[in-house]
Amino acid sequence: MARFTESQDAQVLQDLAAQLTQGRLVSSAASMAGHSRDFADWAESGAPVAVVIVAHAHEVQAVVQVCVAHGRPVVARGAGTGLAGAANAEDGWVVIAFEEMNRIVEVNSLERYAVVQPGVINDDLRRAAAGKGLWYPPDPVSSAWSTIGGNVATNAGGLCCVKYGVTGDYVLELEVVTGTGDLVRVGRRTAKGVAGYDLASLLVGSEGTLGIITEVTLRLRPSPKPARAIVGFFPSVESAGEAVRAVAEAGITPSTFELMDRHVIAAVEAMTPIGVDQGVAALLLAKIDDAGVEGDETALAVATYFGESGATWADQSSDPAEAEALFAARRLSHTALERLGTVLSEDVCVPKSALPAMLVAVEVIAEKHDILIATVAHAGDGNLHPLLITPPGDQAARARAQVAFAELMTQAIALGGTITGEHGIGLLKRDGLLEELSDPVVSLHRQIKNALDPAGILNPGKVLGPDEVDSPA
Ligand SMILES: Cc1cc2nc3c(=O)[nH]c(=O)nc-3n(C[C@H](O)[C@H](O)[C@H](O)COP(=O)(O)OP(=O)(O)OC[C@H]3O[C@@H](n4cnc5c(N)ncnc54)[C@H](O)[C@@H]3O)c2cc1C
């Protein structure tokens, strides 16, 4: 049964139209469908009552105020590249789409920060910063499409985060519309600042459940230095995991440290030949960006640790084009694997010491449930993406994959890790979150949600699940 009646929908649409410039409120079937869900094939979604393509923070505020008045759920949408169903609408929800709030307001070289609207594409910010000799490091593989608003709301990671940190490490200040419809600023732009609770950090990774972000101030760094690439071919995922552990134990932090297993190598090879022998069970790609002789010595040491951990071949790439082709292949992994079937993306993260054990566990779980699991990993962070691939329409395989997905999370927790390193909870990992967090911590989450979103309209049901707002006594 529909949660909202037709007359309630009509009233919401009328009140939204009264607040918005013509053209902002979209209700065509095509636009609804195109804005109703993210990339997570397995997460449910419904038909929103309206999509609002916003241009100003005050429009966002007006939409939230209408939603508060009507008790109508509202979900923010960046580019919809999320992999957990976090941007999915349900029947009757209002979607706030940020594609036209995509202005880079300021790149400040003196203070080394950028002020951007939430719909700015990650790569566009990186290019603008580079134009001033600066660098915005967080680089999710989706950087060509995903937005800064979505990156902040999921605390996105990426390839160079192993050395330079994730999105949250760069967030200085946020402008946010709260669940009460107030437009506020949290955080600061100064180099230091401890006035009050760190509400900006609380908003980071909150998946649109605590506030709708309308502007972001991000820390920038000086431009990166040229890096050397080291490549290793391994006879097993375990030996590749051992190599990552050995490099970390030696106190070396590559600026990028990625892994592709044999299924990923084969899928990428089928799409864009990269010339890797199909007998290779795992490939490690590392970059070292320390300057001068120190950089040369560190790169040599990484290749040596690869060899000592069992690599059948390991070397510093002498051909920058060849090395870049391998990193490009890494970025293509998801697309290449999607050609094999329906993909359910895992995102567990374990301590580096537990990486070999987790990689072996993935293979054991794949065999146990007769599921193809291809693993790419931000290996230097211990952040694995085992991608569970099932033939489209094969319900039995899908059921087995669902069990395997849950087992992978349980295994990561048992190894001292977490169920998600960067993709977030969304709809797909709510059970896993309850498994990972203790009851008092879940209760703290609920209290925070109720405080910032008393009407329970901000992306309800995401992260904590349907009971997140306690019923009034
Ligand atoms: C091929 C591929 C590779 C990927 N690689 C990576 C990777 O390396 N690292 C990584 O971390 N992720 C990766 N992802 C996942 C995804 O790109 C990230 O989660 C990204 O941050 C989502 O950004 P988006 O703009 O698409 O947000 P969406 O998917 O639209 O939304 C994500 C969440 O953010 C919320 N949100 C969006 N905008 C706002 C706003 N203005 N205010 C409040 N909440 C908002 C949404 O409600 C939702 O909860 C990948 C995805 C794909 C498809």
The ligand as an SDF file (V2000), in Angstrom:
LIG
                    3D

 53 58  0  0  0  0  0  0  0  0999 V2000
   33.2210    2.6110  -10.6410 C   0  0  0  0  0  0  0  0  0  0  0  0
   33.1130    3.1410   -9.2480 C   0  0  0  0  0  0  0  0  0  0  0  0
   34.2630    3.3010   -8.4990 C   0  0  0  0  0  0  0  0  0  0  0  0
   34.1860    3.7940   -7.1920 C   0  0  0  0  0  0  0  0  0  0  0  0
   35.3450    3.9730   -6.4830 N   0  0  0  0  0  0  0  0  0  0  0  0
   35.2930    4.4930   -5.2500 C   0  0  0  0  0  0  0  0  0  0  0  0
   36.4930    4.7120   -4.5090 C   0  0  0  0  0  0  0  0  0  0  0  0
   37.6020    4.4570   -4.9720 O   0  0  0  0  0  0  0  0  0  0  0  0
   36.3750    5.2230   -3.2630 N   0  0  0  0  0  0  0  0  0  0  0  0
   35.1580    5.5330   -2.7140 C   0  0  0  0  0  0  0  0  0  0  0  0
   35.1150    6.0070   -1.5850 O   0  0  0  0  0  0  0  0  0  0  0  0
   34.0100    5.3250   -3.3890 N   0  0  0  0  0  0  0  0  0  0  0  0
   34.0430    4.8300   -4.6380 C   0  0  0  0  0  0  0  0  0  0  0  0
   32.8860    4.6180   -5.3300 N   0  0  0  0  0  0  0  0  0  0  0  0
   31.5880    4.9200   -4.6940 C   0  0  0  0  0  0  0  0  0  0  0  0
   31.0560    6.3410   -4.9620 C   0  0  0  0  0  0  0  0  0  0  0  0
   31.6040    6.9000   -6.1380 O   0  0  0  0  0  0  0  0  0  0  0  0
   31.3210    7.2500   -3.7680 C   0  0  0  0  0  0  0  0  0  0  0  0
   30.5710    6.7950   -2.6680 O   0  0  0  0  0  0  0  0  0  0  0  0
   31.0120    8.7270   -4.0280 C   0  0  0  0  0  0  0  0  0  0  0  0
   31.4650    9.4820   -2.9260 O   0  0  0  0  0  0  0  0  0  0  0  0
   29.5330    9.0130   -4.2540 C   0  0  0  0  0  0  0  0  0  0  0  0
   29.4150   10.3140   -4.7900 O   0  0  0  0  0  0  0  0  0  0  0  0
   28.1160   10.7290   -5.6110 P   0  0  0  0  0  0  0  0  0  0  0  0
   28.2430   12.1590   -5.9810 O   0  0  0  0  0  0  0  0  0  0  0  0
   27.8650    9.8050   -6.7290 O   0  0  0  0  0  0  0  0  0  0  0  0
   26.9940   10.5750   -4.4870 O   0  0  0  0  0  0  0  0  0  0  0  0
   25.6070    9.8140   -4.5180 P   0  0  0  0  0  0  0  0  0  0  0  0
   25.7840    8.3930   -4.8840 O   0  0  0  0  0  0  0  0  0  0  0  0
   24.6270   10.6090   -5.3130 O   0  0  0  0  0  0  0  0  0  0  0  0
   25.1950    9.9190   -2.9800 O   0  0  0  0  0  0  0  0  0  0  0  0
   25.9400    9.2290   -2.0040 C   0  0  0  0  0  0  0  0  0  0  0  0
   25.4150    9.6190   -0.6100 C   0  0  0  0  0  0  0  0  0  0  0  0
   25.6990   10.9880   -0.3970 O   0  0  0  0  0  0  0  0  0  0  0  0
   24.5000   11.7030   -0.0970 C   0  0  0  0  0  0  0  0  0  0  0  0
   24.6600   13.0330   -0.6530 N   0  0  0  0  0  0  0  0  0  0  0  0
   24.9670   13.4000   -1.9150 C   0  0  0  0  0  0  0  0  0  0  0  0
   25.0410   14.7310   -2.0110 N   0  0  0  0  0  0  0  0  0  0  0  0
   24.7630   15.2290   -0.7740 C   0  0  0  0  0  0  0  0  0  0  0  0
   24.6600   16.5400   -0.2370 C   0  0  0  0  0  0  0  0  0  0  0  0
   24.8570   17.6310   -0.9680 N   0  0  0  0  0  0  0  0  0  0  0  0
   24.3290   16.6660    1.0740 N   0  0  0  0  0  0  0  0  0  0  0  0
   24.1230   15.5740    1.8540 C   0  0  0  0  0  0  0  0  0  0  0  0
   24.2000   14.3250    1.3940 N   0  0  0  0  0  0  0  0  0  0  0  0
   24.5240   14.1560    0.0900 C   0  0  0  0  0  0  0  0  0  0  0  0
   23.3970   10.8910   -0.7360 C   0  0  0  0  0  0  0  0  0  0  0  0
   22.1410   11.1370   -0.1270 O   0  0  0  0  0  0  0  0  0  0  0  0
   23.8890    9.4890   -0.4600 C   0  0  0  0  0  0  0  0  0  0  0  0
   23.5930    9.1560    0.8640 O   0  0  0  0  0  0  0  0  0  0  0  0
   32.9240    4.1200   -6.6310 C   0  0  0  0  0  0  0  0  0  0  0  0
   31.7620    3.9570   -7.4010 C   0  0  0  0  0  0  0  0  0  0  0  0
   31.8460    3.4700   -8.6880 C   0  0  0  0  0  0  0  0  0  0  0  0
   30.5880    3.3200   -9.4820 C   0  0  0  0  0  0  0  0  0  0  0  0
  1  2  1  0
  2  3  1  0
  2 52  2  0
  3  4  2  0
  4  5  1  0
  4 50  1  0
  5  6  2  0
  6  7  1  0
  6 13  1  0
  7  8  2  0
  7  9  1  0
  9 10  1  0
 10 11  2  0
 10 12  1  0
 12 13  2  0
 13 14  1  0
 14 15  1  0
 14 50  1  0
 15 16  1  0
 16 17  1  0
 16 18  1  0
 18 19  1  0
 18 20  1  0
 20 21  1  0
 20 22  1  0
 22 23  1  0
 23 24  1  0
 24 25  2  0
 24 26  1  0
 24 27  1  0
 27 28  1  0
 28 29  2  0
 28 30  1  0
 28 31  1  0
 31 32  1  0
 32 33  1  0
 33 34  1  0
 33 48  1  0
 34 35  1  0
 35 36  1  0
 35 46  1  0
 36 37  1  0
 36 45  1  0
 37 38  2  0
 38 39  1  0
 39 40  1  0
 39 45  2  0
 40 41  1  0
 40 42  2  0
 42 43  1  0
 43 44  2  0
 44 45  1  0
 46 47  1  0
 46 48  1  0
 48 49  1  0
 50 51  2  0
 51 52  1  0
 52 53  1  0
M  END
$$$$
